[in-house]
Amino acid sequence: MPNLKASIKDVRKSQKRRMGNLQYKNEAKKTTKEFMAIVSSGDKEKAKNILSRVYKITDKMVKKNIIHKNTAARRKSKLTKILAK
């Protein structure tokens, strides 16, 4: 545990940021799983709608520096290829 007042505050801030980042990551995972389930069931129109939600969440994560932009591009590309099959 840190001793300095500023270090204690840094710990608090990093925990708060971590919780916010985890919310975005969990939402992205949940939406991706939902997309994969719909794709496997064969409903292409519904899958397109879910894919746009995945794109939106992924872009927000990039904007907030939770993930790197190349990681986001790779994930979006992978999901688009899955939908195209």
MDTraj code that builds the backbone (N, CA, C; nanometers):
import mdtraj as md
import numpy as np

residues = "MET PRO ASN LEU LYS ALA SER ILE LYS ASP VAL ARG LYS SER GLN LYS ARG ARG MET GLY ASN LEU GLN TYR LYS ASN GLU ALA LYS LYS THR THR LYS GLU PHE MET ALA ILE VAL SER SER GLY ASP LYS GLU LYS ALA LYS ASN ILE LEU SER ARG VAL TYR LYS ILE THR ASP LYS MET VAL LYS LYS ASN ILE ILE HIS LYS ASN THR ALA ALA ARG ARG LYS SER LYS LEU THR LYS ILE LEU ALA LYS".split()
xyz = np.array([
    [0.0848, -0.1182, 0.0000],
    [0.0000, 0.0000, 0.0000],
    [0.0894, 0.1245, 0.0000],
    [0.0571, 0.2211, -0.0843],
    [0.1408, 0.3413, -0.0926],
    [0.1292, 0.4286, 0.0332],
    [0.2331, 0.5046, 0.0567],
    [0.2369, 0.5913, 0.1751],
    [0.2051, 0.7360, 0.1431],
    [0.2465, 0.7809, 0.0268],
    [0.2257, 0.9208, -0.0090],
    [0.0799, 0.9463, -0.0461],
    [0.0366, 1.0673, -0.0171],
    [-0.1026, 1.1049, -0.0409],
    [-0.1373, 1.0969, -0.1901],
    [-0.0462, 1.1423, -0.2749],
    [-0.0689, 1.1400, -0.4197],
    [-0.0732, 0.9965, -0.4719],
    [0.0089, 0.9099, -0.4143],
    [0.0114, 0.7696, -0.4562],
    [-0.1177, 0.6988, -0.4180],
    [-0.1716, 0.7326, -0.3028],
    [-0.2983, 0.6742, -0.2588],
    [-0.4097, 0.7158, -0.3542],
    [-0.4074, 0.8421, -0.3944],
    [-0.5073, 0.8924, -0.4884],
    [-0.4927, 0.8242, -0.6247],
    [-0.3685, 0.8014, -0.6664],
    [-0.3441, 0.7327, -0.7939],
    [-0.4036, 0.5923, -0.7936],
    [-0.3916, 0.5239, -0.6809],
    [-0.4475, 0.3894, -0.6694],
    [-0.5993, 0.3951, -0.6842],
    [-0.6616, 0.4915, -0.6161],
    [-0.8073, 0.5081, -0.6254],
    [-0.8505, 0.5366, -0.7693],
    [-0.7770, 0.6264, -0.8345],
    [-0.8115, 0.6632, -0.9723],
    [-0.7969, 0.5447, -1.0667],
    [-0.6886, 0.4681, -1.0498],
    [-0.6664, 0.3554, -1.1403],
    [-0.7718, 0.2471, -1.1199],
    [-0.8171, 0.2261, -0.9953],
    [-0.9231, 0.1289, -0.9703],
    [-1.0540, 0.1722, -1.0363],
    [-1.0834, 0.3009, -1.0273],
    [-1.2061, 0.3548, -1.0872],
    [-1.2019, 0.3410, -1.2397],
    [-1.0866, 0.3713, -1.2979],
    [-1.0703, 0.3582, -1.4434],
    [-1.0812, 0.2123, -1.4860],
    [-1.0230, 0.1238, -1.4075],
    [-1.0265, -0.0188, -1.4382],
    [-1.1702, -0.0695, -1.4410],
    [-1.2505, -0.0268, -1.3465],
    [-1.3899, -0.0705, -1.3422],
    [-1.4662, -0.0211, -1.4654],
    [-1.4396, 0.1023, -1.5077],
    [-1.5039, 0.1552, -1.6277],
    [-1.4626, 0.0797, -1.7519],
    [-1.3330, 0.0476, -1.7603],
    [-1.2826, -0.0274, -1.8754],
    [-1.3423, -0.1674, -1.8797],
    [-1.3572, -0.2294, -1.7624],
    [-1.4143, -0.3636, -1.7567],
    [-1.5594, -0.3642, -1.8042],
    [-1.6331, -0.2570, -1.7758],
    [-1.7708, -0.2491, -1.8229],
    [-1.7758, -0.2541, -1.9753],
    [-1.6901, -0.1763, -2.0402],
    [-1.6864, -0.1758, -2.1862],
    [-1.6445, -0.3124, -2.2405],
    [-1.5418, -0.3715, -2.1794],
    [-1.4940, -0.5011, -2.2266],
    [-1.5994, -0.6089, -2.2114],
    [-1.6691, -0.6090, -2.0982],
    [-1.7742, -0.7087, -2.0761],
    [-1.8899, -0.6900, -2.1735],
    [-1.9245, -0.5652, -2.1998],
    [-2.0318, -0.5380, -2.2956],
    [-1.9924, -0.5855, -2.4355],
    [-1.8670, -0.5631, -2.4721],
    [-1.8199, -0.6077, -2.6030],
    [-1.8221, -0.7599, -2.6124],
    [-1.7786, -0.8290, -2.5082],
    [-1.7792, -0.9752, -2.5079],
    [-1.9214, -1.0287, -2.5190],
    [-2.0126, -0.9698, -2.4420],
    [-2.1510, -1.0149, -2.4409],
    [-2.2151, -0.9967, -2.5788],
    [-2.1922, -0.8824, -2.6400],
    [-2.2505, -0.8548, -2.7709],
    [-2.1897, -0.9444, -2.8781],
    [-2.0602, -0.9722, -2.8685],
    [-1.9949, -1.0600, -2.9646],
    [-2.0500, -1.2019, -2.9537],
    [-2.0694, -1.2500, -2.8301],
    [-2.1268, -1.3829, -2.8111],
    [-2.2688, -1.3890, -2.8674],
    [-2.3441, -1.2821, -2.8461],
    [-2.4801, -1.2746, -2.9002],
    [-2.4770, -1.2812, -3.0528],
    [-2.3820, -1.2086, -3.1125],
    [-2.3657, -1.2096, -3.2580],
    [-2.3337, -1.3499, -3.3088],
    [-2.2411, -1.4177, -3.2415],
    [-2.2022, -1.5520, -3.2843],
    [-2.3185, -1.6506, -3.2742],
    [-2.4003, -1.6363, -3.1699],
    [-2.5160, -1.7242, -3.1540],
    [-2.6174, -1.7017, -3.2653],
    [-2.6392, -1.5771, -3.3027],
    [-2.7357, -1.5451, -3.4088],
    [-2.6837, -1.5913, -3.5435],
    [-2.5536, -1.5768, -3.5668],
    [-2.4949, -1.6228, -3.6935],
    [-2.5092, -1.7739, -3.7063],
    [-2.4854, -1.8444, -3.5966],
    [-2.4962, -1.9900, -3.6027],
    [-2.6400, -2.0359, -3.6222],
    [-2.7369, -1.9538, -3.5769],
    [-2.8779, -1.9897, -3.5984],
    [-2.9212, -1.9611, -3.7425],
    [-2.8518, -1.8688, -3.8107],
    [-2.8775, -1.8450, -3.9523],
    [-2.9583, -1.7201, -3.9834],
    [-2.9912, -1.6381, -3.8847],
    [-3.0687, -1.5156, -3.9088],
    [-2.9733, -1.4029, -3.9481],
    [-2.9593, -1.3805, -4.0791],
    [-2.8589, -1.2870, -4.1293],
    [-2.8947, -1.1406, -4.1018],
    [-3.0227, -1.1045, -4.1127],
    [-3.0631, -0.9651, -4.0905],
    [-3.0398, -0.9239, -3.9447],
    [-3.0772, -1.0098, -3.8529],
    [-3.0572, -0.9799, -3.7112],
    [-2.9080, -0.9730, -3.6791],
    [-2.8313, -1.0589, -3.7438],
    [-2.6861, -1.0587, -3.7225],
    [-2.6236, -0.9276, -3.7685],
    [-2.6746, -0.8710, -3.8783],
    [-2.6231, -0.7418, -3.9261],
    [-2.6486, -0.6318, -3.8237],
    [-2.7673, -0.6343, -3.7623],
    [-2.7982, -0.5335, -3.6604],
    [-2.7062, -0.5469, -3.5391],
    [-2.6836, -0.6688, -3.4965],
    [-2.5950, -0.6927, -3.3826],
    [-2.4514, -0.6542, -3.4185],
    [-2.4115, -0.6794, -3.5420],
    [-2.2759, -0.6453, -3.5855],
    [-2.2538, -0.4944, -3.5777],
    [-2.3545, -0.4167, -3.6124],
    [-2.3394, -0.2716, -3.6024],
    [-2.3233, -0.2284, -3.4566],
    [-2.3911, -0.2986, -3.3640],
    [-2.3732, -0.2695, -3.2210],
    [-2.2321, -0.3041, -3.1769],
    [-2.1784, -0.4157, -3.2277],
    [-2.0412, -0.4550, -3.1940],
    [-1.9438, -0.3490, -3.2457],
    [-1.9656, -0.3013, -3.3673],
    [-1.8808, -0.1958, -3.4236],
    [-1.8827, -0.0724, -3.3345],
    [-2.0015, -0.0325, -3.2919],
    [-2.0167, 0.0881, -3.2111],
    [-1.9405, 0.0761, -3.0794],
    [-1.9561, -0.0373, -3.0133],
    [-1.8885, -0.0590, -2.8854],
    [-1.7373, -0.0617, -2.9054],
    [-1.6929, -0.1296, -3.0101],
    [-1.5495, -0.1400, -3.0383],
    [-1.4894, -0.0025, -3.0669],
    [-1.5597, 0.0784, -3.1449],
    [-1.5098, 0.2127, -3.1757],
    [-1.5029, 0.3008, -3.0507],
    [-1.5996, 0.2839, -2.9613],
    [-1.5951, 0.3594, -2.8358],
    [-1.4751, 0.3180, -2.7521],
    [-1.4443, 0.1884, -2.7532],
    [-1.3297, 0.1403, -2.6777],
    [-1.1997, 0.1981, -2.7324],
    [-1.1912, 0.2117, -2.8635],
    [-1.0721, 0.2710, -2.9244],
    [-1.0621, 0.4177, -2.8856],
    [-1.1754, 0.4859, -2.8906],
    [-1.1784, 0.6288, -2.8585],
    [-1.1338, 0.6554, -2.7152],
    [-1.1669, 0.5645, -2.6238],
    [-1.1317, 0.5809, -2.4834],
    [-0.9989, 0.5138, -2.4478],
    [-0.9240, 0.4681, -2.5492],
    [-0.7926, 0.4048, -2.5313],
    [-0.7986, 0.2793, -2.4455],
    [-0.9078, 0.2035, -2.4568],
    [-0.9179, 0.0770, -2.3850],
    [-0.8493, -0.0319, -2.4667],
    [-0.8677, -0.0267, -2.5998],
    [-0.7977, -0.1187, -2.6895],
    [-0.7321, -0.0378, -2.8001],
    [-0.6354, -0.0995, -2.8669],
    [-0.5639, -0.0340, -2.9763],
    [-0.6498, -0.0358, -3.1022],
    [-0.6301, 0.0617, -3.1895],
    [-0.7129, 0.0711, -3.3110],
    [-0.6926, -0.0476, -3.4043],
    [-0.5708, -0.1041, -3.4090],
    [-0.5476, -0.2198, -3.4946],
    [-0.6181, -0.3442, -3.4399],
    [-0.6257, -0.3542, -3.3084],
    [-0.6978, -0.4641, -3.2455],
    [-0.8451, -0.4556, -3.2819],
    [-0.8998, -0.3349, -3.2764],
    [-1.0404, -0.3144, -3.3111],
    [-1.0649, -0.3494, -3.4578],
    [-0.9752, -0.3077, -3.5437],
    [-0.9901, -0.3365, -3.6867],
    [-0.9853, -0.4868, -3.7118],
    [-0.8962, -0.5560, -3.6417],
    [-0.8842, -0.7001, -3.6578],
    [-1.0113, -0.7713, -3.6117],
    [-1.0652, -0.7298, -3.4990],
    [-1.1880, -0.7907, -3.4473],
    [-1.3059, -0.7670, -3.5416],
    [-1.3191, -0.6434, -3.5894],
    [-1.4308, -0.6114, -3.6792],
    [-1.4185, -0.6883, -3.8092],
    [-1.2980, -0.7002, -3.8616],
    [-1.2756, -0.7742, -3.9847],
    [-1.3106, -0.9210, -3.9675],
    [-1.2694, -0.9776, -3.8548],
    [-1.2963, -1.1183, -3.8272],
    [-1.4469, -1.1459, -3.8221],
    [-1.5209, -1.0584, -3.7556],
    [-1.6658, -1.0764, -3.7428],
    [-1.7363, -1.0569, -3.8763],
    [-1.6875, -0.9643, -3.9571],
    [-1.7471, -0.9415, -4.0877],
    [-1.7265, -1.0620, -4.1777],
    [-1.6080, -1.1239, -4.1701],
    [-1.5824, -1.2453, -4.2486],
    [-1.6731, -1.3592, -4.2059],
    [-1.6966, -1.3690, -4.0756],
    [-1.7864, -1.4736, -4.0252],
    [-1.9277, -1.4531, -4.0790],
    [-1.9727, -1.3288, -4.0819],
    [-2.1069, -1.2988, -4.1327],
    [-2.1175, -1.3273, -4.2825],
    [-2.0083, -1.3022, -4.3560],
    [-2.0115, -1.3216, -4.5014],
    [-2.0196, -1.4684, -4.5415],
    [-1.9738, -1.5596, -4.4548],
    [-1.9735, -1.7033, -4.4891],
    [-2.1102, -1.7608, -4.4961],
])
top = md.Topology()
chain = top.add_chain()
for i, resn in enumerate(residues, 1):
    res = top.add_residue(resn, chain, resSeq=i)
    for name in ("N", "CA", "C"):
        top.add_atom(name, md.element.get_by_symbol(name[0]), res)
traj = md.Trajectory(xyz[None], top)
